[in-house]
Amino acid sequence: MITLPIKKILPLLFHRVVVFSTAIAIQAAVLLIVITRFTNLFVQFYASSVLLSLIVTLAVINSTSKAAYKIAWIVLVLLFPIFGSIFYLLFGGSRLSRRMRRKMGIVTGKMAVVLRRVAPPFPEPLQAEPAAAQQSRYIQEHAFSPPYDNGSATYFPLGEAKMAALIDALKNAERYIFLEYFIIDEGTVWTAILDILAEKAQAGVDVRVIYDDVGCLFTLPYRYDRHLESLGIQCAVFNPFIPVLRSRLNNRDHRKIAVIDGLVGFTGGINLADEYTNAKEKYGHWKDTAVMLEGEPVWSLTVMFLALWGYLRNVDEDLESFRPTADQLPAYNDAEARGVIQPFTDNPLDDEPVGETVYLNMISKAEKYIYITTPYLILDSEIMTALGNAAKSGIDVRIITPHIPDKWYVHAVTRSYYHILLLAGVRIYEYTPGFMHSKTFVVDDKYSVIGTINLDYRSLYLHFECGTWLYGVPALMDVKRDFLQTLPKCEEIYIAQLLLLPWYRKVGRTVLRIFAPLM
């Protein structure tokens, strides 16, 4: 008989995923037992179940959620009146708790005041372009993020290039290093970064790390923050995973932000894990993108990080003390400074879907082309209609999605949207070498967004996200060039292929699509 050593079995048995999953399973079992016991009182139980379903259905209909989200829950409640209703009460709310909203609102308000106080005059390039000015003004007013025309943006078409630039910037840090990532994985990439962070912390540099607990559930040991603190690295864990059935599990910190001395900043889709730089293979070749900001635009990323840090650590800091002085900022000549760079954040604290609106604004302003890369294509009616109308109007609309998925069921939902988009004239491609994790928009050689925001319900409505809106800067042409150079590595999807699919796959995708907003 082949047996595993006890030392190997025990860590598996007591891994927090196993322990927490067991705790949740016990809660679900207790709930099932309680419900089952009530079946002895069938008439009363049936009447109360119908009443609960009716109340939940009315609550869903009258909520401010998107129509697709409402339909998914209504179908679930109607199919499973008891469990569907209870699960909606536990997980259906997309809003944070009142306490969390109030506490975070104070910090966010402080962020808005700081950024508005230092906001530069409306940049000259925008004054000459009303369509661009409208988009920028929306971001400034609803994401509290001002536009800058005194900075630079460097686009990275692969994780390898971004990581090399990040490591160089970390080595040159003198005042502070702020890292905020959805996933940190103990591997080659993180080991190289951690060595630098520990060295800098010992040298007196203010080093801080935020990571999402669910994002790192399988990649970091339990209470890894204590290990970082022992190295002199301050650490905060976003929304710790607790084995209790509750809706707060929906809200995650999906942002990827790195700030060095307020002079250099990074964001995009790339997490701190080996697959993002293809140091290890996971779902084939990993295609991802990022942007490096230098100069004044980095201040917005700095304030975004500090606002969340203040909430998580319950501290009230003088944000202005982290702002670089004018003589510390690099000077840019006219060629480098042309155009506008506008980092922005999005969060579920309010009912303002900043990420979605930024995308919709770009689509509505398009005249020639719209090029999109996204790992997930789970669209609501607004974006679906906007893309379809653009394509029907003769605009060249192209979307690249993965060919090798990270989640089969999400990829099945993504493919369920192909048919209606293709009928409208949208061209769809799948990245055949592997997984497309990039989240980019580029429109008409004028506008681009590089960030963390996926085209799915969770990114657009439930998660903390961020992105960088670019207007007229050289980097957006690099985004376009990368898109066009990626197309030959993709397989274009045609309606004829979809018509040849087996009936059971068509039915399966249709069913999954109903529940897409819940994934």
C-alpha positions as CSV (number, residue, x, y, z in Angstrom):
1,M,0.0,0.0,0.0
2,I,1.3,3.4,-0.9
3,T,0.9,6.0,1.9
4,L,1.9,9.6,2.0
5,P,4.1,10.8,4.9
6,I,2.2,12.3,7.8
7,K,4.2,15.5,7.3
8,K,2.7,15.9,3.8
9,I,-0.9,14.9,4.7
10,L,-1.3,17.2,7.7
11,P,-0.6,20.5,5.8
12,L,-3.2,19.5,3.3
13,L,-5.8,18.6,5.9
14,F,-5.2,21.8,7.8
15,H,-4.8,24.1,4.9
16,R,-7.2,27.0,5.5
17,V,-9.1,26.3,2.3
18,V,-10.0,22.8,3.6
19,V,-10.8,24.1,7.1
20,F,-12.9,27.0,5.9
21,S,-14.6,25.0,3.2
22,T,-15.5,22.4,5.9
23,A,-16.9,25.1,8.1
24,I,-19.0,26.5,5.3
25,A,-20.2,23.0,4.4
26,I,-21.3,22.4,8.0
27,Q,-23.2,25.7,8.0
28,A,-24.9,24.7,4.7
29,A,-25.7,21.2,6.1
30,V,-27.2,22.7,9.3
31,L,-29.3,25.0,7.1
32,L,-30.5,22.0,5.0
33,I,-31.4,20.0,8.1
34,V,-33.4,22.9,9.6
35,I,-35.3,23.3,6.3
36,T,-35.9,19.5,6.0
37,R,-37.2,19.3,9.6
38,F,-39.8,22.0,8.7
39,T,-41.2,19.8,5.9
40,N,-43.1,17.9,8.6
41,L,-45.3,21.0,8.8
42,F,-45.9,20.9,5.0
43,V,-48.7,23.4,4.6
44,Q,-47.2,26.0,6.9
45,F,-43.7,25.4,5.4
46,Y,-45.0,25.6,1.8
47,A,-46.9,28.8,2.5
48,S,-43.9,30.4,4.2
49,S,-41.7,29.4,1.3
50,V,-44.0,30.9,-1.2
51,L,-44.2,34.1,0.8
52,L,-40.4,34.3,1.2
53,S,-40.0,33.7,-2.6
54,L,-42.5,36.5,-3.3
55,I,-40.8,38.9,-1.0
56,V,-37.4,38.1,-2.4
57,T,-38.6,38.4,-6.0
58,L,-40.1,41.8,-5.2
59,A,-36.9,42.9,-3.6
60,V,-34.9,41.8,-6.6
61,I,-37.2,43.6,-9.1
62,N,-37.1,46.8,-7.1
63,S,-33.3,46.8,-6.5
64,T,-31.0,49.0,-8.4
65,S,-29.1,46.1,-9.9
66,K,-28.7,45.5,-13.6
67,A,-31.5,43.7,-15.5
68,A,-29.4,40.6,-16.2
69,Y,-28.5,40.3,-12.5
70,K,-32.1,40.5,-11.5
71,I,-33.2,37.9,-14.1
72,A,-30.5,35.5,-12.9
73,W,-31.7,35.7,-9.3
74,I,-35.4,35.6,-10.2
75,V,-34.8,32.4,-12.2
76,L,-32.9,30.9,-9.3
77,V,-35.6,31.8,-6.8
78,L,-38.3,30.4,-9.0
79,L,-36.5,27.1,-9.7
80,F,-35.5,26.7,-6.0
81,P,-37.9,28.7,-3.9
82,I,-36.3,27.8,-0.6
83,F,-32.6,27.7,-1.3
84,G,-32.8,30.3,-4.0
85,S,-34.4,32.8,-1.6
86,I,-32.0,32.1,1.2
87,F,-29.0,32.3,-1.1
88,Y,-30.2,35.7,-2.3
89,L,-30.5,36.9,1.2
90,L,-26.9,35.7,1.9
91,F,-25.1,36.6,-1.3
92,G,-27.5,38.6,-3.5
93,G,-26.6,42.0,-2.2
94,S,-24.0,43.8,-4.2
95,R,-23.7,46.7,-1.7
96,L,-21.3,46.7,1.2
97,S,-22.4,46.8,4.8
98,R,-23.4,50.2,6.2
99,R,-20.5,50.2,8.6
100,M,-18.0,49.4,5.8
101,R,-19.5,52.0,3.4
102,R,-19.5,54.7,6.1
103,K,-15.9,54.0,7.1
104,M,-14.7,53.7,3.5
105,G,-16.7,56.7,2.5
106,I,-14.8,58.9,4.9
107,V,-11.5,57.8,3.5
108,T,-12.7,58.1,-0.1
109,G,-14.0,61.6,0.6
110,K,-10.5,62.5,1.9
111,M,-9.0,61.2,-1.3
112,A,-11.4,63.3,-3.4
113,V,-10.5,66.4,-1.5
114,V,-6.8,65.9,-1.8
115,L,-6.9,65.1,-5.6
116,R,-9.3,68.0,-6.3
117,R,-7.1,70.4,-4.3
118,V,-4.1,69.6,-6.4
119,A,-5.9,69.1,-9.7
120,P,-4.2,71.0,-12.5
121,P,-6.1,73.3,-14.8
122,F,-8.1,71.4,-17.5
123,P,-5.2,70.4,-19.9
124,E,-4.9,72.3,-23.1
125,P,-5.2,69.2,-25.3
126,L,-8.7,68.6,-23.9
127,Q,-9.8,72.2,-24.5
128,A,-9.3,71.6,-28.2
129,E,-11.3,68.3,-28.3
130,P,-14.8,68.5,-26.8
131,A,-15.4,64.7,-27.2
132,A,-12.3,63.9,-25.2
133,A,-13.0,66.7,-22.7
134,Q,-16.4,65.1,-22.0
135,Q,-14.9,61.7,-21.2
136,S,-12.2,63.3,-19.0
137,R,-14.7,65.5,-17.1
138,Y,-16.8,62.4,-16.3
139,I,-13.8,60.6,-14.8
140,Q,-12.7,63.7,-12.8
141,E,-16.2,64.3,-11.4
142,H,-17.3,60.7,-10.6
143,A,-13.9,59.0,-9.8
144,F,-12.3,62.1,-8.2
145,S,-9.4,61.6,-10.6
146,P,-8.0,64.6,-12.4
147,P,-6.3,64.6,-15.9
148,Y,-2.6,65.3,-16.2
149,D,-0.6,66.6,-19.2
150,N,2.8,66.6,-17.5
151,G,3.9,63.0,-17.4
152,S,4.6,60.0,-19.5
153,A,3.1,56.5,-20.1
154,T,5.0,53.4,-21.2
155,Y,3.0,50.4,-22.4
156,F,4.2,46.9,-21.8
157,P,2.7,44.2,-24.1
158,L,3.9,41.3,-21.9
159,G,4.3,40.6,-18.2
160,E,8.0,39.9,-18.7
161,A,8.7,43.5,-19.7
162,K,6.6,45.0,-17.0
163,M,8.2,42.9,-14.3
164,A,11.7,43.9,-15.4
165,A,10.8,47.6,-15.3
166,L,9.1,47.1,-11.9
167,I,12.1,45.4,-10.4
168,D,14.4,48.2,-11.7
169,A,12.1,50.9,-10.1
170,L,12.0,49.0,-6.8
171,K,15.8,48.9,-6.6
172,N,15.9,52.7,-7.0
173,A,13.3,53.4,-4.3
174,E,14.4,56.0,-1.7
175,R,11.3,57.1,0.2
176,Y,8.5,54.6,-0.1
177,I,7.2,51.5,-2.0
178,F,3.4,50.8,-2.2
179,L,2.2,47.5,-3.7
180,E,-1.5,46.5,-4.0
181,Y,-2.3,43.3,-5.8
182,F,-5.1,40.8,-6.1
183,I,-2.8,37.8,-6.4
184,I,0.7,37.3,-4.9
185,D,2.1,33.9,-5.4
186,E,5.2,32.5,-3.7
187,G,7.4,31.8,-6.8
188,T,10.3,33.2,-8.8
189,V,8.7,36.6,-9.4
190,W,7.6,37.2,-5.8
191,T,10.9,35.9,-4.3
192,A,12.9,38.4,-6.4
193,I,10.6,41.3,-5.4
194,L,10.4,40.2,-1.7
195,D,14.2,40.3,-1.4
196,I,14.2,43.9,-2.6
197,L,11.3,44.9,-0.4
198,A,13.0,43.4,2.7
199,E,16.3,45.1,1.9
200,K,14.7,48.4,1.3
201,A,12.6,48.1,4.5
202,Q,15.8,47.5,6.5
203,A,17.3,50.6,4.8
204,G,14.5,52.7,6.2
205,V,12.3,52.9,3.1
206,D,8.5,52.9,3.9
207,V,7.4,49.6,2.4
208,R,3.7,48.7,2.4
209,V,1.8,45.8,0.8
210,I,-2.0,45.2,0.3
211,Y,-3.2,41.8,-1.0
212,D,-6.7,40.4,-1.4
213,D,-7.3,37.4,0.9
214,V,-9.5,35.4,-1.6
215,G,-7.2,36.2,-4.5
216,C,-4.3,34.8,-2.5
217,L,-6.3,31.9,-0.9
218,F,-4.3,29.2,-2.8
219,T,-1.1,31.1,-3.2
220,L,0.0,32.4,0.2
221,P,0.1,30.8,3.6
222,Y,-2.4,31.8,6.3
223,R,-1.5,35.0,8.0
224,Y,1.2,35.7,5.5
225,D,0.9,39.3,6.6
226,R,2.7,38.5,9.9
227,H,5.6,37.1,7.9
228,L,5.9,40.3,5.9
229,E,5.7,42.4,9.1
230,S,8.5,40.4,10.6
231,L,10.7,41.5,7.6
232,G,9.8,45.2,8.3
233,I,7.2,45.3,5.6
234,Q,3.9,46.8,6.6
235,C,1.0,44.7,5.3
236,A,-2.8,44.9,5.1
237,V,-5.1,42.1,4.0
238,F,-8.2,43.2,2.1
239,N,-11.5,41.6,3.2
240,P,-10.1,38.5,5.0
241,F,-11.8,35.3,4.1
242,I,-14.0,34.1,7.0
243,P,-15.9,30.8,6.9
244,V,-19.3,32.4,7.3
245,L,-22.0,32.6,4.6
246,R,-22.3,36.3,3.8
247,S,-22.5,38.6,0.9
248,R,-19.3,40.5,1.7
249,L,-17.4,37.7,0.1
250,N,-18.5,39.2,-3.2
251,N,-16.4,42.4,-2.8
252,R,-12.7,41.9,-3.7
253,D,-9.7,44.2,-4.3
254,H,-9.0,43.4,-7.9
255,R,-6.6,46.3,-8.4
256,K,-2.9,46.0,-9.4
257,I,-1.0,49.1,-8.3
258,A,2.7,49.7,-7.6
259,V,4.0,53.1,-6.6
260,I,7.6,54.0,-6.0
261,D,8.4,57.4,-4.3
262,G,5.4,58.9,-6.0
263,L,7.5,59.2,-9.1
264,V,6.9,55.9,-10.9
265,G,3.7,53.9,-10.9
266,F,2.4,50.7,-12.5
267,T,-1.1,49.3,-13.2
268,G,-2.7,46.8,-15.6
269,G,-3.7,43.2,-15.5
270,I,-0.4,41.7,-14.3
271,N,-0.3,40.1,-10.8
272,L,2.8,39.1,-8.9
273,A,2.9,35.5,-9.9
274,D,5.1,33.4,-12.2
275,E,2.4,32.6,-14.9
276,Y,2.0,36.4,-15.6
277,T,5.6,36.5,-16.8
278,N,5.5,33.0,-18.3
279,A,8.1,31.9,-15.8
280,K,5.8,28.9,-15.5
281,E,3.2,27.7,-18.0
282,K,-0.4,27.9,-16.9
283,Y,-3.1,27.7,-19.6
284,G,-0.5,28.0,-22.3
285,H,1.2,31.3,-23.1
286,W,0.0,34.1,-20.8
287,K,-0.7,37.3,-22.7
288,D,-1.0,40.3,-20.4
289,T,-0.4,44.0,-20.4
290,A,0.5,46.9,-18.1
291,V,1.4,50.6,-18.2
292,M,4.1,52.5,-16.3
293,L,3.4,56.1,-15.4
294,E,6.0,58.7,-14.5
295,G,5.6,62.3,-13.3
296,E,2.4,63.9,-12.0
297,P,-0.1,61.1,-13.0
298,V,1.5,58.9,-10.4
299,W,0.0,61.0,-7.6
300,S,-3.4,59.7,-8.4
301,L,-2.2,56.1,-8.0
302,T,-0.5,57.1,-4.7
303,V,-3.7,58.5,-3.3
304,M,-5.7,55.5,-4.4
305,F,-3.4,53.2,-2.5
306,L,-3.2,55.4,0.6
307,A,-7.0,55.8,0.8
308,L,-7.5,52.0,0.9
309,W,-4.6,51.7,3.3
310,G,-6.2,54.2,5.7
311,Y,-9.4,52.2,5.6
312,L,-7.7,48.8,6.2
313,R,-5.3,49.9,8.9
314,N,-7.7,52.5,10.5
315,V,-5.1,55.3,10.3
316,D,-5.5,58.9,9.3
317,E,-2.3,60.1,7.6
318,D,-1.3,63.4,6.0
319,L,-1.6,62.3,2.3
320,E,0.2,65.5,1.2
321,S,3.4,64.4,3.0
322,F,3.7,61.7,0.4
323,R,3.4,64.0,-2.6
324,P,6.7,64.7,-4.4
325,T,7.9,68.2,-4.6
326,A,8.0,70.1,-7.9
327,D,11.8,69.7,-8.1
328,Q,11.6,65.9,-7.6
329,L,9.3,65.5,-10.6
330,P,10.9,65.0,-14.0
331,A,10.6,67.7,-16.6
332,Y,9.1,66.9,-20.0
333,N,9.6,68.6,-23.3
334,D,6.6,69.4,-25.5
335,A,6.8,66.2,-27.5
336,E,6.7,64.0,-24.4
337,A,4.0,66.0,-22.6
338,R,1.4,66.1,-25.3
339,G,-1.8,64.3,-24.6
340,V,-3.5,63.5,-21.3
341,I,-3.0,60.7,-18.7
342,Q,-5.8,60.1,-16.3
343,P,-5.6,57.2,-13.8
344,F,-8.9,56.4,-12.1
345,T,-10.5,54.0,-9.7
346,D,-13.8,52.3,-9.4
347,N,-15.5,50.7,-6.4
348,P,-18.8,49.2,-5.2
349,L,-19.4,51.9,-2.6
350,D,-21.8,53.8,-4.7
351,D,-24.2,53.2,-7.6
352,E,-21.9,54.8,-10.1
353,P,-20.4,52.2,-12.5
354,V,-17.3,54.2,-13.5
355,G,-15.5,51.5,-15.3
356,E,-18.5,50.6,-17.5
357,T,-19.3,54.2,-18.2
358,V,-15.7,54.9,-19.2
359,Y,-15.9,52.0,-21.7
360,L,-19.3,53.1,-23.0
361,N,-18.0,56.7,-23.5
362,M,-15.2,55.4,-25.6
363,I,-17.5,53.2,-27.7
364,S,-20.0,56.0,-28.3
365,K,-17.2,58.4,-29.4
366,A,-15.6,56.0,-31.8
367,E,-15.6,56.9,-35.5
368,K,-13.2,54.5,-37.1
369,Y,-12.3,51.5,-34.9
370,I,-12.6,49.9,-31.4
371,Y,-10.1,47.3,-30.4
372,I,-10.6,45.3,-27.2
373,T,-8.8,42.6,-25.3
374,T,-10.5,40.9,-22.4
375,P,-10.2,37.5,-20.6
376,Y,-14.0,37.4,-20.0
377,L,-16.8,38.6,-22.3
378,I,-19.9,38.6,-20.1
379,L,-21.7,41.7,-21.3
380,D,-24.8,43.5,-20.0
381,S,-27.3,44.9,-22.4
382,E,-25.8,48.4,-22.5
383,I,-22.3,47.4,-23.6
384,M,-23.8,44.7,-25.9
385,T,-26.0,47.2,-27.6
386,A,-23.3,49.9,-27.8
387,L,-20.8,47.5,-29.5
388,G,-23.5,46.1,-31.9
389,N,-24.6,49.6,-32.9
390,A,-21.0,50.7,-33.5
391,A,-20.4,47.7,-35.7
392,K,-23.6,48.2,-37.6
393,S,-22.6,51.8,-38.2
394,G,-19.5,50.7,-40.1
395,I,-17.0,51.0,-37.2
396,D,-14.3,48.3,-37.2
397,V,-15.0,46.6,-33.8
398,R,-12.7,43.7,-32.9
399,I,-12.4,41.8,-29.7
400,I,-9.7,39.3,-28.6
401,T,-10.5,36.7,-25.9
402,P,-8.6,33.6,-24.7
403,H,-8.6,30.3,-26.6
404,I,-7.4,28.4,-23.5
405,P,-9.6,29.4,-20.6
406,D,-8.8,29.6,-16.9
407,K,-12.4,28.6,-16.0
408,W,-14.3,26.4,-18.5
409,Y,-17.7,27.6,-17.4
410,V,-16.9,31.3,-17.6
411,H,-15.3,30.7,-21.1
412,A,-18.5,28.9,-22.1
413,V,-20.5,32.0,-21.1
414,T,-18.0,34.2,-23.0
415,R,-18.6,32.1,-26.2
416,S,-22.3,32.3,-25.7
417,Y,-22.1,36.0,-26.6
418,Y,-20.3,35.4,-29.9
419,H,-23.3,34.8,-32.0
420,I,-25.2,38.0,-31.4
421,L,-22.1,40.1,-31.6
422,L,-21.1,38.4,-34.9
423,L,-24.5,39.0,-36.3
424,A,-24.1,42.7,-35.6
425,G,-20.7,42.8,-37.4
426,V,-18.3,42.6,-34.5
427,R,-15.2,40.6,-35.3
428,I,-14.1,38.1,-32.6
429,Y,-10.7,36.4,-32.2
430,E,-9.4,33.8,-29.8
431,Y,-5.7,34.0,-28.7
432,T,-4.6,30.5,-29.7
433,P,-1.2,30.3,-27.9
434,G,-3.0,30.4,-24.5
435,F,-4.7,32.7,-22.1
436,M,-5.5,36.4,-22.9
437,H,-5.6,38.2,-19.5
438,S,-5.1,41.7,-20.9
439,K,-7.8,44.3,-20.3
440,T,-7.3,47.1,-22.9
441,F,-9.4,49.4,-25.1
442,V,-8.0,51.5,-27.9
443,V,-10.2,53.7,-30.1
444,D,-9.5,55.8,-33.3
445,D,-5.8,56.5,-32.4
446,K,-7.2,58.9,-29.8
447,Y,-8.3,57.1,-26.7
448,S,-7.1,54.1,-24.7
449,V,-7.7,52.4,-21.3
450,I,-5.2,50.0,-19.7
451,G,-6.3,48.6,-16.4
452,T,-7.7,45.8,-14.3
453,I,-11.4,46.0,-15.4
454,N,-12.7,42.9,-17.0
455,L,-15.9,42.9,-19.2
456,D,-17.9,41.0,-16.6
457,Y,-20.3,41.7,-13.8
458,R,-17.9,41.3,-11.0
459,S,-15.3,43.7,-12.3
460,L,-17.9,46.3,-13.4
461,Y,-20.1,46.2,-10.2
462,L,-18.6,44.3,-7.3
463,H,-14.8,44.7,-7.2
464,F,-12.4,47.5,-6.4
465,E,-10.7,48.2,-9.8
466,C,-8.5,50.8,-11.5
467,G,-7.4,51.9,-14.9
468,T,-5.6,54.6,-16.8
469,W,-7.4,56.6,-19.5
470,L,-5.1,57.9,-22.2
471,Y,-5.8,60.6,-24.8
472,G,-3.3,61.6,-27.5
473,V,-0.2,60.1,-25.8
474,P,2.3,58.0,-27.8
475,A,1.7,54.9,-25.6
476,L,-1.9,54.4,-27.0
477,M,-0.4,53.8,-30.4
478,D,1.7,51.1,-28.8
479,V,-1.6,49.5,-27.6
480,K,-3.0,49.5,-31.1
481,R,0.3,48.1,-32.6
482,D,0.3,45.3,-30.0
483,F,-3.3,44.5,-30.8
484,L,-2.7,44.3,-34.5
485,Q,0.5,42.2,-34.0
486,T,-1.4,39.8,-31.8
487,L,-4.2,39.1,-34.4
488,P,-2.0,36.7,-36.5
489,K,-1.7,34.6,-33.4
490,C,-5.4,34.4,-33.1
491,E,-8.2,32.3,-34.7
492,E,-11.1,34.4,-36.0
493,I,-14.5,33.1,-35.1
494,Y,-17.2,32.9,-37.7
495,I,-21.0,32.3,-37.4
496,A,-20.6,29.1,-39.5
497,Q,-18.5,27.6,-36.8
498,L,-21.2,28.3,-34.1
499,L,-23.9,26.7,-36.3
500,L,-21.9,23.5,-36.4
501,L,-21.8,23.2,-32.6
502,P,-23.6,20.1,-31.0
503,W,-27.0,21.0,-29.7
504,Y,-26.1,20.1,-26.1
505,R,-23.3,22.7,-26.1
506,K,-25.6,25.3,-27.4
507,V,-28.1,24.5,-24.7
508,G,-25.4,24.4,-22.0
509,R,-24.1,27.8,-23.0
510,T,-27.6,29.2,-23.0
511,V,-28.3,27.9,-19.5
512,L,-25.0,29.1,-18.2
513,R,-25.6,32.6,-19.7
514,I,-28.7,33.0,-17.6
515,F,-26.6,32.8,-14.5
516,A,-23.6,34.7,-15.9
517,P,-24.0,37.7,-13.6
518,L,-23.7,35.5,-10.6
519,M,-20.3,34.0,-11.7
